[in-house]
């Protein structure tokens, strides 16, 4: 191992293989002169002692993709683990499909300077802007709103921002856009479909806005601000502020003793994390702003946070040039990721949570597949074993994730609102499987929908769908066509009473094609065979990639059992 101090005061560390002399790792970080260095014989941690002592984890996972592009890289996954906004060529953020070797370009903005895209929580929309390079810029740039129908990219809207901006935050449903002015002195809510201003976030005594996040399904916004005087000056205060998203009015504020720069909201919108200069992460209750948990995460200021979509895991990044994964239930470090050479500014988990991306000024976009994230329970089940997908669910979990579905006495009840989906545990992407659903129809007028993963695609099976008041059973969408227009669709009532019935769907993959068959109470009902590429997911039925999901057009469906079995041969 060798350590050198660069002209800017940072330490450059090179780790070599003692047997072969081959270079193993290059680390950049720490500061000041070096008096000694040592590697722990058991943990593999490296300690560099000197004016500022720093510890390194030499066993961290290297990145799987390094995507180089414009000088200010970005990272945001969009609806799939494979679709990502990241650096490419002269662009800071181009939409690419991850694959072995070089990613495939799907879309790029009109200029390379577009960056820091924001993706709606439901995966349908993405917004991206063109922030100026310095705070003295006054010209507003265009903001693009993109729609993801599942098979292609559509530009849904383009509008001129009300001012030179530095931050965009789409609401969970993509119907509102929070924007932050370049000098961070003003924040507004905008209709992203038209660019029409909706309201301005109340900012009495606020000097600077640092970060914003949507809470409670888009009903409220939380922000980190400096108030009363500029940061670092006498009389300045650091606030967490809660606003009503409909009016922009302040609902609640609380102070923190140190500067906060970044935040991340939990998937259920009931908690958020904030961090900054004091190197600590604080988990706060979204309703009261009270601190529920606090831990020291880094040796330098924390510059980016991301909350895992399904697990109690937090990703943190710091000016100490490290990226770490933490278990929020135990407070323990899970893994440290390596490769970062400049201060990270963005972190993002993929929709399944199996990948983590990082971006920063002057550094490539890096994407890891950390070992601590890749424990997929469904994929680990041996073929031939049935798994009960309702067993892990509780009424609270269903309330948080089920879009109105309710669990009562172990059974699931569909909500009144249309197009409601309840995602189920596990990831079935790339697998052949069978799923059994025991259901009852208490109202003969409404459709039941089952969202199906098929290879790397998603589609829907609809039982008694009623397009144009007809009654059709079959797949939706195939080559963009709804159930009624897909060859082989079954017409007429299939469930003719309110008794329990067994619906079984089998998805079997065969290279680029698939065969999907269904039975009702053991009798053949429907069959489809064709290329996987012709399948897509209807935008009204939202669910995470790879996950089975129950759907209902309205109330009066009761589900008492869902079991899945993986099949031999993929």
PyMOL commands that set and color helices and strands:
alter all, ss='L'
color gray80, all
select helices_A, chain A and resi 216-218+371-373+377-380+395-401+467-469+483-485+532-534
alter helices_A, ss='H'
color red, helices_A
select strands_A, chain A and resi 2-5+10-16+23-31+34-39+45-50+54-57+65-67+76-77+83-88+91-97+104-108+115-119+125-129+142-148+153-160+165-170+177-181+187-190+197-200+206-215+220-227+237-244+250-256+260-265+271-276+280-285+291-296+302-307+313-318+323-327+333-337+344-349+356-360+363-368+386-388+406-408+411-413+420-423+433-441+448-454+457-465+472-476+490-491+501-510+513-520+523-531+549-552+557-566
alter strands_A, ss='S'
color yellow, strands_A
deselect
rebuild
show_as cartoon
